[in-house]
Amino acid sequence: MEKHTIDATDKILGRLAVEIANLLRGKGKPDFVPYMNKGDDVVVINTDKIAVTGQKLKNKIYYHHSGYPGGIKGISLGDLLEKDSREVIRKAVYGMLPKNKLRDQVIKKLKLYKEKEN
């Protein structure tokens, strides 16, 4: 198991998420098998300095529902970046992982920091 450190400064959100997801799963390793968790730990620093293209800051909305009638809520990408930039990257990577039992195990290997770690 290796530990990869990635600086998110001025990197595009989606392209960074693909890179992280592949490292977490271990897709570049010669002994990769899709049904086992053989990926590496990934540390991402400077998540506040992530870049997005186009009008996504105001047009992209993250929705969730409370389960009650009329309970749909949404927050724009720009607002979520101000609130917690780590959550934006976590959601992007989580959506790129396979939708099976391994996904929750794999996402635990991702550590996100707003600035350089000490």
C-alpha positions as CSV (number, residue, x, y, z in Angstrom):
1,M,0.0,0.0,0.0
2,E,1.4,3.3,-1.1
3,K,0.3,6.8,0.0
4,H,-0.2,9.3,-2.8
5,T,-0.3,13.1,-2.1
6,I,-2.1,15.3,-4.7
7,D,-2.1,19.0,-4.7
8,A,-5.5,20.2,-6.0
9,T,-4.3,23.8,-6.7
10,D,-5.8,24.9,-10.1
11,K,-6.8,21.4,-11.1
12,I,-10.1,20.8,-12.9
13,L,-12.6,19.0,-10.5
14,G,-13.7,16.2,-12.8
15,R,-10.2,15.3,-14.0
16,L,-8.8,15.3,-10.5
17,A,-11.7,13.0,-9.4
18,V,-10.9,10.5,-12.1
19,E,-7.2,10.4,-11.1
20,I,-8.2,10.0,-7.4
21,A,-10.7,7.2,-8.1
22,N,-8.2,5.2,-10.2
23,L,-5.6,5.4,-7.4
24,L,-8.1,4.4,-4.7
25,R,-9.2,1.4,-6.7
26,G,-5.6,0.4,-7.7
27,K,-6.4,0.3,-11.5
28,G,-2.8,1.0,-12.5
29,K,-1.5,-2.0,-10.6
30,P,-0.6,-5.2,-12.4
31,D,-2.5,-7.3,-9.8
32,F,-5.8,-5.3,-10.1
33,V,-9.0,-7.3,-9.8
34,P,-12.3,-5.5,-9.7
35,Y,-13.7,-7.6,-6.8
36,M,-10.9,-6.8,-4.3
37,N,-9.9,-3.6,-2.5
38,K,-6.2,-3.3,-3.5
39,G,-6.0,0.4,-3.9
40,D,-3.7,3.0,-2.3
41,D,-4.3,5.7,0.2
42,V,-4.8,9.2,-1.3
43,V,-4.2,12.5,0.5
44,V,-5.5,15.6,-1.3
45,I,-4.3,19.1,-0.1
46,N,-5.4,22.6,-1.0
47,T,-9.0,21.6,-1.8
48,D,-10.1,25.3,-1.6
49,K,-8.1,26.1,-4.7
50,I,-9.9,23.6,-7.0
51,A,-11.0,24.9,-10.5
52,V,-14.2,24.4,-12.4
53,T,-15.0,25.3,-15.9
54,G,-18.0,27.1,-17.5
55,Q,-21.0,28.2,-15.4
56,K,-20.9,25.2,-13.1
57,L,-20.4,27.4,-10.0
58,K,-24.0,28.7,-10.2
59,N,-25.7,26.2,-12.5
60,K,-24.7,22.8,-10.9
61,I,-27.0,21.9,-8.0
62,Y,-26.5,19.1,-5.5
63,Y,-29.9,17.8,-4.5
64,H,-31.0,15.7,-1.5
65,H,-34.4,14.7,-0.1
66,S,-35.4,14.5,3.6
67,G,-38.1,11.8,2.8
68,Y,-41.0,14.1,3.7
69,P,-43.3,15.7,1.2
70,G,-41.8,18.9,-0.1
71,G,-38.5,17.9,1.5
72,I,-36.2,18.4,-1.5
73,K,-33.3,20.7,-0.9
74,G,-30.5,21.8,-3.1
75,I,-27.2,23.7,-2.9
76,S,-25.2,25.1,-5.7
77,L,-21.6,24.1,-6.4
78,G,-20.4,27.6,-5.6
79,D,-22.1,27.7,-2.2
80,L,-20.9,24.2,-1.3
81,L,-17.3,25.2,-2.2
82,E,-17.6,28.1,0.2
83,K,-19.1,25.9,2.9
84,D,-16.8,22.9,2.6
85,S,-14.6,22.3,-0.5
86,R,-13.7,18.8,0.7
87,E,-17.3,17.7,0.3
88,V,-17.3,18.7,-3.4
89,I,-14.3,16.5,-4.1
90,R,-15.6,13.6,-2.0
91,K,-19.0,13.6,-3.8
92,A,-17.2,13.7,-7.2
93,V,-15.0,10.7,-6.4
94,Y,-17.8,8.8,-4.7
95,G,-19.9,9.0,-7.8
96,M,-17.0,7.6,-9.9
97,L,-16.5,4.5,-7.8
98,P,-18.4,1.3,-8.6
99,K,-21.8,1.0,-7.0
100,N,-21.2,-2.1,-4.9
101,K,-20.1,-3.1,-1.4
102,L,-16.5,-2.0,-2.0
103,R,-17.4,1.7,-2.5
104,D,-17.8,2.5,1.2
105,Q,-14.5,0.7,1.9
106,V,-12.6,2.4,-0.8
107,I,-13.8,6.0,0.0
108,K,-12.4,5.6,3.5
109,K,-8.9,5.7,2.1
110,L,-9.4,9.3,0.8
111,K,-8.2,12.1,3.1
112,L,-9.0,15.7,2.2
113,Y,-7.4,18.8,3.6
114,K,-8.2,22.5,2.9
115,E,-4.5,23.5,3.1
116,K,-1.2,21.7,3.3
117,E,-1.0,19.1,6.0
118,N,1.6,19.4,8.7
